[in-house]
Amino acid sequence: MLKEFKAFVLRGNVLDLAVAVIIGAAFGKIVTSVVDDILMPPLGLILHGVDFKDLFVDLSVQHHASLAAAKAAGAATLNYGFFLNTVIQFVIVAFAVFVLTKQVKRFAPPPAVATRECPECLSAVPLKAVRCAFCTSALTATA
């Protein structure tokens, strides 16, 4: 059983996945820092000193001046400021993955052609076919 586990772990797919998870976690921390420390302070300044982390809806009957006060009192709150930060982080990560995927596809070799077009009915037929499955016309090697 130990040998099977070792063979499983040392397969390329598992190691690649482990590396991707570790790099993804580190990238997530970088994005969180970019959003919290670089993007949100100027945006809060533009919105007259609003800190998104302090935006909340107090669900209790009492009014609390800040999120920290509401949490200290044990009040139920909807913390939509944290949600906005998380949405912005998601958009940044999604855009980074999009750009990365687009660049990787640029360098990938084109897929091998497995079909050709029938000269009679213009249907896609396998390369090795000698007769079209759609119109039954005979296909030449040059078609």
VMD Tcl script that draws the C-alpha trace (Angstrom):
set ca {
  {0.00 0.00 0.00}
  {2.89 2.38 0.75}
  {4.40 1.67 -2.69}
  {1.07 2.44 -4.37}
  {0.79 5.70 -2.45}
  {4.35 6.67 -3.41}
  {3.63 5.90 -7.07}
  {0.43 7.96 -6.87}
  {2.13 10.96 -5.28}
  {5.10 10.90 -7.64}
  {2.97 10.91 -10.79}
  {3.33 14.13 -12.73}
  {-0.31 15.17 -12.40}
  {-0.32 15.09 -8.60}
  {2.93 17.02 -8.30}
  {1.75 19.60 -10.85}
  {-1.48 20.04 -8.93}
  {0.37 20.45 -5.63}
  {2.63 23.11 -7.11}
  {-0.39 24.90 -8.62}
  {-2.20 24.96 -5.27}
  {0.85 26.36 -3.47}
  {1.46 29.03 -6.11}
  {-2.28 29.82 -6.18}
  {-2.32 30.37 -2.42}
  {0.66 32.70 -2.64}
  {-0.90 34.55 -5.57}
  {-4.12 34.92 -3.56}
  {-2.20 36.62 -0.75}
  {-0.60 39.01 -3.24}
  {-3.98 39.89 -4.73}
  {-5.46 40.41 -1.25}
  {-2.64 42.81 -0.44}
  {-3.07 44.66 -3.75}
  {-6.77 45.13 -3.12}
  {-6.57 45.96 0.60}
  {-3.39 48.03 0.59}
  {-3.19 49.62 -2.86}
  {-6.62 49.81 -4.54}
  {-9.04 50.37 -1.67}
  {-7.32 53.28 0.16}
  {-7.42 55.62 -2.89}
  {-10.94 54.47 -3.71}
  {-11.99 55.17 -0.12}
  {-10.35 58.58 -0.33}
  {-12.27 59.36 -3.51}
  {-15.46 58.35 -1.66}
  {-14.65 60.82 1.16}
  {-12.73 58.56 3.53}
  {-14.95 55.48 3.35}
  {-13.17 52.28 4.34}
  {-14.88 49.39 2.62}
  {-14.09 47.06 5.51}
  {-16.25 49.22 7.77}
  {-19.35 49.04 5.56}
  {-22.02 46.92 7.21}
  {-25.71 46.67 7.95}
  {-26.62 46.24 11.61}
  {-29.35 43.60 11.94}
  {-29.89 44.13 15.65}
  {-32.35 46.59 17.14}
  {-29.50 48.65 18.57}
  {-27.41 50.97 16.45}
  {-23.64 50.53 16.56}
  {-21.26 53.22 15.36}
  {-18.74 50.85 13.80}
  {-18.36 47.25 12.77}
  {-15.91 46.67 15.62}
  {-18.46 47.95 18.13}
  {-21.20 45.77 16.64}
  {-18.96 42.68 16.79}
  {-17.93 43.49 20.36}
  {-21.61 43.68 21.33}
  {-22.28 40.38 19.56}
  {-24.73 41.95 17.11}
  {-25.61 40.26 13.84}
  {-24.27 42.20 10.87}
  {-24.16 41.98 7.08}
  {-20.58 42.89 6.19}
  {-21.01 43.97 2.58}
  {-17.72 45.89 2.63}
  {-15.77 42.65 3.04}
  {-17.89 41.17 0.26}
  {-16.98 44.06 -2.07}
  {-13.28 43.53 -1.33}
  {-13.65 39.81 -2.08}
  {-15.46 40.52 -5.37}
  {-12.67 42.87 -6.45}
  {-10.07 40.24 -5.54}
  {-11.98 37.65 -7.58}
  {-12.11 39.94 -10.61}
  {-8.36 40.55 -10.41}
  {-7.60 36.81 -10.12}
  {-10.02 35.96 -12.94}
  {-8.43 38.58 -15.19}
  {-4.93 37.30 -14.38}
  {-5.98 33.72 -15.20}
  {-7.60 34.94 -18.43}
  {-4.42 36.76 -19.52}
  {-2.24 33.78 -18.58}
  {-4.47 31.33 -20.46}
  {-4.55 33.59 -23.51}
  {-0.74 33.78 -23.55}
  {-0.29 30.02 -23.10}
  {-2.70 29.31 -25.97}
  {-0.67 31.63 -28.18}
  {2.36 29.37 -27.86}
  {0.49 26.04 -28.04}
  {0.80 24.13 -31.32}
  {-2.32 24.12 -33.49}
  {-4.47 20.99 -33.16}
  {-3.89 18.27 -35.72}
  {-6.47 18.12 -38.48}
  {-8.41 14.86 -38.28}
  {-11.00 15.53 -40.99}
  {-11.27 16.85 -44.50}
  {-14.14 18.29 -46.49}
  {-16.13 16.21 -48.98}
  {-16.00 17.98 -52.37}
  {-19.61 17.02 -53.16}
  {-21.59 17.80 -49.98}
  {-18.96 19.78 -48.02}
  {-19.38 17.56 -44.94}
  {-16.46 16.79 -42.63}
  {-15.19 13.24 -43.19}
  {-12.21 11.43 -41.59}
  {-8.87 11.80 -43.39}
  {-8.59 8.08 -44.18}
  {-12.16 7.76 -45.54}
  {-12.50 6.59 -49.16}
  {-16.26 7.26 -49.32}
  {-18.31 10.09 -47.79}
  {-20.67 8.86 -45.05}
  {-23.16 11.62 -45.85}
  {-23.51 11.60 -49.66}
  {-21.67 8.29 -50.39}
  {-19.49 9.90 -53.08}
  {-16.07 8.38 -53.65}
  {-13.24 10.43 -52.22}
  {-9.86 10.74 -53.89}
  {-6.57 11.08 -52.05}
  {-6.38 14.76 -53.04}
  {-9.88 15.68 -51.82}
}
mol new
graphics top color blue
foreach p $ca { graphics top sphere $p radius 0.5 }
foreach p [lrange $ca 0 end-1] q [lrange $ca 1 end] { graphics top cylinder $p $q radius 0.2 }
display resetview
